[in-house]
Amino acid sequence: MNKPEIILLGAGGHCRSCIDVIEQQGCFSIAGIVGRPDANTDDAILGYPILGTDDDLPELRQRYKHAIITVGQIKSAAVRVRLYQKLVELGFELPVIVSPLAHVSPHAQAGAGTVVMHQVIVNAGAGVGVNCILNTSCLVEHDAIVGDHTHISTAAVVNGSVRVGARSFVGSNATTVHGLELPDDYFVRAGQLVISPRDGVSTASPEN
């Protein structure tokens, strides 16, 4: 049985990591990658062709049903939010991509377009929104909530019953203490221990 084809939006370093997870998961065949307007369509990423740019998405929708966003996210989620909204408007289906080397509890949930990278743990009762990045070796503990379009970076720890607002970023090796409620558009530095919402900074802007 042929695997359904999927296209990837974003041609940078994060795309390479996502390719590895999709290949390991084995549920989809990668048709190719959608890059920026200045992308060279003669290039390829890990052997997969550049199919076009964002402007070509309406035409690509006629050929492909599934898509995933592989643009990285650090300070601002604006690009990922814009791409997600465009894909939804065009009628693409955004699957949840989960590495076979990760553990997502059957008692947890993840929203459309979320990518769960290698060695991630999502424990029972946790809820992860749409279009999130759970990056390599991060932990989302029991009953934690991760808002839409949020990036939990490598080896970060979101402890039990924490609520991370939408469009946020929790840096590598950062740790949030149990039960915190963090606002939308929130930024946590790498390695930071967050014991109060005042420990991070807001990244809210008109583009968000």
Backbone torsions as a table, in degrees:
resi	resn	phi	psi	omega
1	MET	NA	130.5	-179.6
2	ASN	-71.8	141.0	176.6
3	LYS	-77.9	145.8	174.5
4	PRO	-65.0	145.0	179.9
5	GLU	-85.1	150.4	179.1
6	ILE	-138.1	144.5	174.3
7	ILE	-109.5	151.3	-176.5
8	LEU	-113.8	132.5	-179.8
9	LEU	-104.1	107.7	-179.2
10	GLY	126.4	125.2	-170.2
11	ALA	-118.9	26.4	-179.0
12	GLY	-99.4	-158.3	-177.1
13	GLY	-63.7	-38.8	179.1
14	HIS	-61.5	-33.3	177.2
15	CYS	-57.4	-42.3	-179.4
16	ARG	-61.1	-42.2	178.1
17	SER	-64.5	-40.0	178.9
18	CYS	-65.8	-39.7	177.3
19	ILE	-55.9	-45.1	-178.6
20	ASP	-61.2	-41.7	179.2
21	VAL	-66.1	-43.9	-179.8
22	ILE	-63.3	-42.2	177.6
23	GLU	-61.9	-42.8	-178.7
24	GLN	-69.5	-37.1	178.6
25	GLN	-63.9	-40.3	173.3
26	GLY	76.5	14.7	-178.1
27	CYS	-91.8	-20.7	-175.3
28	PHE	-131.7	153.4	170.9
29	SER	-102.5	123.9	-177.8
30	ILE	-77.9	116.3	-179.5
31	ALA	-78.3	-34.1	-178.5
32	GLY	161.4	-170.4	-169.4
33	ILE	-127.5	141.2	174.7
34	VAL	-101.9	123.1	-175.7
35	GLY	-110.4	-171.9	177.8
36	ARG	-74.2	164.9	179.5
37	PRO	-55.7	-28.3	-179.6
38	ASP	-91.1	8.1	-179.3
39	ALA	-67.4	143.6	177.3
40	ASN	-88.6	112.5	-176.7
41	THR	-70.4	-7.8	175.2
42	ASP	-82.0	-14.7	179.6
43	ASP	-77.9	165.5	173.7
44	ALA	-141.2	152.6	179.0
45	ILE	-118.0	116.2	-177.1
46	LEU	50.3	34.4	176.6
47	GLY	91.0	-3.0	-178.6
48	TYR	-100.3	135.7	-173.9
49	PRO	-75.3	156.2	168.6
50	ILE	-84.2	118.6	-174.4
51	LEU	-87.3	-18.9	-177.0
52	GLY	154.8	-155.7	-178.5
53	THR	-122.1	-179.1	178.0
54	ASP	-54.3	-34.3	-178.7
55	ASP	-64.2	-20.3	-178.6
56	ASP	-89.9	-0.7	-175.3
57	LEU	-59.7	-41.4	177.8
58	PRO	-57.9	-40.9	178.0
59	GLU	-69.1	-41.3	-180.0
60	LEU	-64.3	-30.1	178.3
61	ARG	-63.0	-27.1	177.7
62	GLN	-69.0	-21.2	-177.2
63	ARG	-106.0	-27.4	-173.6
64	TYR	-130.0	141.9	-177.6
65	LYS	-98.2	-31.6	-172.6
66	HIS	-109.7	144.5	177.3
67	ALA	-148.7	157.0	175.7
68	ILE	-143.9	146.7	-178.2
69	ILE	-91.9	123.4	-177.8
70	THR	-119.1	22.7	170.3
71	VAL	-78.8	135.2	177.3
72	GLY	-73.5	172.2	-178.7
73	GLN	-148.1	125.1	173.2
74	ILE	-122.3	-85.5	-173.5
75	LYS	-78.2	-40.5	-175.3
76	SER	-122.8	138.9	176.3
77	ALA	-93.5	5.8	-169.5
78	ALA	-57.3	-43.4	-177.9
79	VAL	-65.9	-44.2	179.7
80	ARG	-64.6	-38.4	177.5
81	VAL	-63.9	-45.8	-179.6
82	ARG	-60.6	-45.1	-179.5
83	LEU	-65.8	-39.5	178.4
84	TYR	-60.9	-47.8	-179.1
85	GLN	-61.2	-38.9	179.8
86	LYS	-66.3	-42.9	179.3
87	LEU	-63.0	-42.1	178.8
88	VAL	-63.4	-44.0	179.4
89	GLU	-60.4	-34.6	-179.1
90	LEU	-83.1	-5.5	176.3
91	GLY	86.7	16.3	174.5
92	PHE	-68.9	151.0	169.3
93	GLU	-97.8	131.3	-179.5
94	LEU	-111.1	102.2	-178.4
95	PRO	-75.0	164.2	168.1
96	VAL	-86.5	126.0	-179.8
97	ILE	-105.2	121.5	-177.4
98	VAL	-127.0	122.8	176.0
99	SER	-61.8	139.9	174.6
100	PRO	-66.8	-11.7	177.5
101	LEU	-92.7	2.2	176.4
102	ALA	-99.7	164.9	172.0
103	HIS	-125.0	115.0	172.3
104	VAL	-112.7	115.5	-178.3
105	SER	-56.1	141.5	173.5
106	PRO	-64.3	-11.3	178.0
107	HIS	-100.4	14.7	175.8
108	ALA	-115.4	166.1	179.9
109	GLN	-133.2	147.8	174.5
110	ALA	-136.5	140.2	-175.3
111	GLY	-86.3	168.4	-176.2
112	ALA	-53.9	136.0	175.2
113	GLY	82.3	0.5	178.5
114	THR	-77.5	140.2	177.7
115	VAL	-115.5	125.7	179.8
116	VAL	-109.2	111.6	-171.7
117	MET	-82.8	-178.7	-177.3
118	HIS	-60.4	141.1	172.5
119	GLN	67.0	15.7	175.2
120	VAL	-77.7	147.0	170.7
121	ILE	-123.2	127.2	173.0
122	VAL	-120.5	113.5	-170.3
123	ASN	-89.5	173.4	-173.3
124	ALA	-57.8	137.6	177.5
125	GLY	83.1	-4.8	-179.8
126	ALA	-76.3	151.9	176.2
127	GLY	-132.6	127.2	-178.4
128	VAL	-119.1	131.7	-175.0
129	GLY	-74.7	-167.9	-178.8
130	VAL	-79.3	151.5	169.0
131	ASN	56.5	39.1	178.7
132	CYS	-97.2	158.1	169.7
133	ILE	-113.0	118.5	168.7
134	LEU	-106.3	100.6	-168.1
135	ASN	-84.0	170.3	-167.8
136	THR	-47.3	126.9	171.7
137	SER	67.6	16.7	175.1
138	CYS	-80.1	163.5	-179.4
139	LEU	-126.3	125.8	171.2
140	VAL	-115.1	107.2	-170.0
141	GLU	-79.8	177.5	-175.7
142	HIS	-53.5	134.6	172.7
143	ASP	64.8	10.8	174.7
144	ALA	-77.5	151.8	178.0
145	ILE	-122.6	127.6	176.7
146	VAL	-112.9	120.2	-174.8
147	GLY	-71.5	165.4	-178.9
148	ASP	-54.7	145.2	172.6
149	HIS	59.9	34.6	-177.9
150	THR	-108.5	145.8	179.0
151	HIS	-113.0	115.9	170.6
152	ILE	-98.9	111.0	-167.8
153	SER	-80.8	-177.9	-170.9
154	THR	-58.5	128.6	175.0
155	ALA	62.0	15.3	175.5
156	ALA	-74.8	154.3	-179.1
157	VAL	-122.4	117.1	171.9
158	VAL	-104.3	105.0	-171.5
159	ASN	-76.9	174.3	-172.1
160	GLY	-55.1	137.5	175.0
161	SER	64.5	11.2	173.8
162	VAL	-72.6	146.0	173.0
163	ARG	-120.0	116.6	178.0
164	VAL	-102.9	125.1	-176.2
165	GLY	-67.9	168.1	-178.5
166	ALA	-64.7	152.1	173.7
167	ARG	60.8	32.6	-175.9
168	SER	-103.7	171.1	178.5
169	PHE	-139.2	127.0	175.4
170	VAL	-116.2	114.5	-170.0
171	GLY	-70.7	167.8	-178.0
172	SER	-56.0	133.3	176.7
173	ASN	64.5	11.5	173.2
174	ALA	-75.2	155.6	179.7
175	THR	-135.7	131.0	174.5
176	THR	-105.4	134.5	-179.4
177	VAL	-75.4	160.0	-174.2
178	HIS	-54.2	134.8	167.4
179	GLY	81.5	4.3	179.8
180	LEU	-67.7	149.8	171.1
181	GLU	-117.3	112.5	-175.2
182	LEU	-105.7	141.1	-173.4
183	PRO	-75.0	172.0	172.3
184	ASP	-63.7	158.4	175.0
185	ASP	53.7	51.1	-172.9
186	TYR	-111.0	139.8	-176.6
187	PHE	-124.7	126.0	177.3
188	VAL	-116.1	127.7	179.7
189	ARG	-68.1	157.7	175.1
190	ALA	-60.0	136.4	175.5
191	GLY	77.0	3.3	-174.2
192	GLN	-81.6	142.7	169.4
193	LEU	-96.4	119.0	-176.3
194	VAL	-103.2	111.4	178.9
195	ILE	-112.9	-5.1	179.4
196	SER	-154.2	149.1	175.8
197	PRO	-57.1	-21.3	179.2
198	ARG	-71.2	-11.6	-177.3
199	ASP	-76.7	-20.6	177.4
200	GLY	-101.2	-172.5	178.3
201	VAL	-131.1	154.9	176.8
202	SER	-84.9	139.8	174.3
203	THR	-115.1	14.3	-178.3
204	ALA	-58.8	136.7	178.8
205	SER	-153.4	167.1	179.9
206	PRO	-55.6	-31.1	-177.6
207	GLU	-73.3	-18.3	175.9
208	ASN	-84.5	NA	NA
